[in-house]
Amino acid sequence: MVTKSPPPLGPRRRAVGTELKDRRRGEILAAALQQLERQPYETLTMSGVATAAGVAKGTLYLYFPTRESLFLSLLGEHYAAWFDALDARLQRPGLTASGWADWITRELAARPLFLRLVALLHAVLEQNVPLPEALAFKRQLAQRVGRSGIALERALRLPAGAGSRLLLWLQAIVPGLAQLAAPAAPLRAAVAAEAELAGLLIDFATEMRALLAAVVRGLQGKTETAG
């Protein structure tokens, strides 16, 4: 009788090691997100994230060399989820400029932590990570923008290239508008108390919806009756 040799252990050990590493990385990102929900980014520390994740600070640095690297990775996951939702919406027929603006506004309003991370991208996160890491993030983003941009052009009957431009504009517009609509509570109260300043208090959803619908109609080159 021929005895079969057992399978080699090397690959299996590597697979198990990769699985454990991926799981640990996911736990760290989840802990970082939990910390961001509770406090401003500026006050977050790697020590605090390590404690929340149940790992040693040294272990945390094996996965993410800096705080910015950690939160850039977290933003990458949020971007992927957002683009997945966008692509799914674009597959449904009958999308109008107003309908797309409504959907985008609702999606963004439902993702406050995503808005906070996007606001940090250019001025903080990309400025404090190694260049190869920043470029890797840019490549992934460019791939999703290009793919979703083409789908957006088809859904909204936009000229070639306008879909990607619109998504890039969105990344620039959204953080500023979100910050403008959410001043600190004491400042909001003080501004509201002065009649000549009251116009500076805006509602994010209202302004975002109007702005996006107007931009899309401009790209379409026609006026669409609001529904």
N, C-alpha and C positions, 0 to 999 in steps of 0.2 A: 504494500500500500504506500502510495506517495503522500508524504506529509507536506502540506502547503506551508510556506514560510509566512510568518506574520507580517503585516504591512509595516513599512519603515516608520519609526516613531518621529523622525525629524520633522517632516511636513506637518504632522498632526500637532506637535508641540508648537510650531510656529503659528498654526491656525488658531490654536487656543490662546496663544500669547496675543495675537492680533485682536481676537474677539474681546479679551479682557482689557486690552489697551483702548479699544474703541468704546467699550462700556465705561471705562474710567473717564475717558475724555468727555463722553456724554454727561456723566455725572457732574463733572467740573463746569461744563457749560450751563447745565441746569442750575447749579448753585450760583453761578455768576448772574444768571437771569433773575433768580430769586433775590439776590442782593440789590440788583438794579431796580427792582420793584419797590424796594424799601427805602432807598436813599439816592441822592444825586450821584452821578458818575464821579464827580470830583472828589467825593469823600470815600469812594471805594478803594480797598487795598487788596493786594494779593494775599495777605495774611487772612483777611476776613473771608475771602472766597475759599481759601484752603480749609479754613475751619468749617465753613458751611458745607463744603464737599466731603469733609471727613478725611482729608489727606494732609500729609505733611507739606509745609511750604516748599521744601526742596522738590517734592514730587510734582507739585503744581508747575514748577519752573521747567521740569522735563517735558511737559506738554506745551506750555506757553511761556516763552522767554520774557515777555513783558505784559503789563496790564493791557496795553493797546492791542497786542497780538491776540490776547484772549477775547477781547470784545469785538475785534474785527472778525474773528471766527464766528462769534455769536451773531454778528450782523449778517455774515454770509448765509447762515442758516435761515435767518428771518427773510432775507432777500429771496432765497430759494422757495420758501413757502409762499411768499407774496406772488412771485412769478408763476408758480403752479396754479394759484387761485385765479390769476389773471388769464392764463392760457385756457383754463377750463371755461371761464366766462366768455372768452372770445370764440369758442367753438359753438356757442348757442346762437341761433339766427336772430335777425331782427334788431340788431343793436343800433341805437341812434346816438348822436352827440350828447343829448340830454341824459339818455339812459346810461351811457358809459360814465359820464360825469357823476351821476347819482351813485353808481356802483363803486367807482373809485373812492368817492367821499366816504361812503359807508365802510368800505374795507379799511381805509386808513384810520378812520375814527375808532375802529375796533382793534387797532394795533398800536396803542400808545407807546409801548416800549420800542417798537420798530421805528416810530417817528423820532424818539429820543436818540436812538443809535445812528440813524441816518444823519441827524443834525451834527453828530460828532465825526462823521466820516472824513471829510476833507481837511478840516482844521485841526483835528486831534489824532484820530486813529492812523490815517495814512502818513502823517508826519512823524510818527514815532514807532514805526515797524521797519525791519530791514527791507531794502528795495525789492529783493526777489519775492518777498511775501506780499508787498503791495502790488507788484505786477501780477502775481498769481490771482489775487482778488480781482484786479481789473480785467484780466482775461476771462474769468468766470462771469463777471458782470457783463462784459461786452458780448459774450455768447448768448446770454439770456436776453439782453436788450435787442440783439439782432433777430433772434428767433421770434420773440414776442412782438417786435416791431412789424415784422412781415404779416403776422396774424392780425395785428391791429389795422394795418392798411387794408387788408381784405375785408375785415368786419365793418370798418367805417368808410370805406371807399376813399382812402387817402392816396395821394400821389406817392410814387416810389421814394423811399427814404424818409418820408414824413413820420412813419410810425416810430422809428428809432429816435428821431429828433424829439418827438412828443414825449417819449419815455425819459429822455435825458432832461428835458425841460421840467418834467414832473419831479425829478430828483432834486432839482435846484429850487423849485417853487415851494414844495411841500414843507421842508423844515422851517423856512423863513416864515411862512404863513402860520404854521403851527405855533411858533414861538411868539409871533405878533399877537395871536389870539389868546395867549395864556400868560399874561404878566403875573408877577407875584401878587398874592391876595391883597397886601396892604397898598401896593401901587394901583391895582385895579380899583379899589375902593376910593382912593384919592382922585384918580382920573375921572371916575364916574361922578364925583361930587362937583366937578367943574364943568359947566355946560359947554364951554368952548373946546374941551378936551374929550367930551363924550364920544365924538365921532371916531376916535382912535380905538375904541373898544369894538372888536369885531367878533363874529361867530365863525369859527373855522369851517364848519360844514357849509354854511351859506355862501361864504366867499369862495371856497374851493370849488363848489358846484358851478357857480356862475363863471368863474375863471376858466375852468376846464371846458365847459360847453362852448364858451366864446372862442377859445383857442382851436378847438376841433372844427367848429364851423368855419373859422378863418382858413384852416388848412383844406377844408373841403371846397372852399371857394363859393359857398352858397349859404343862404340863411335858412335855418330849419325851424319850423314852428315848434315852440316848446310844447311838450305833451304832459 
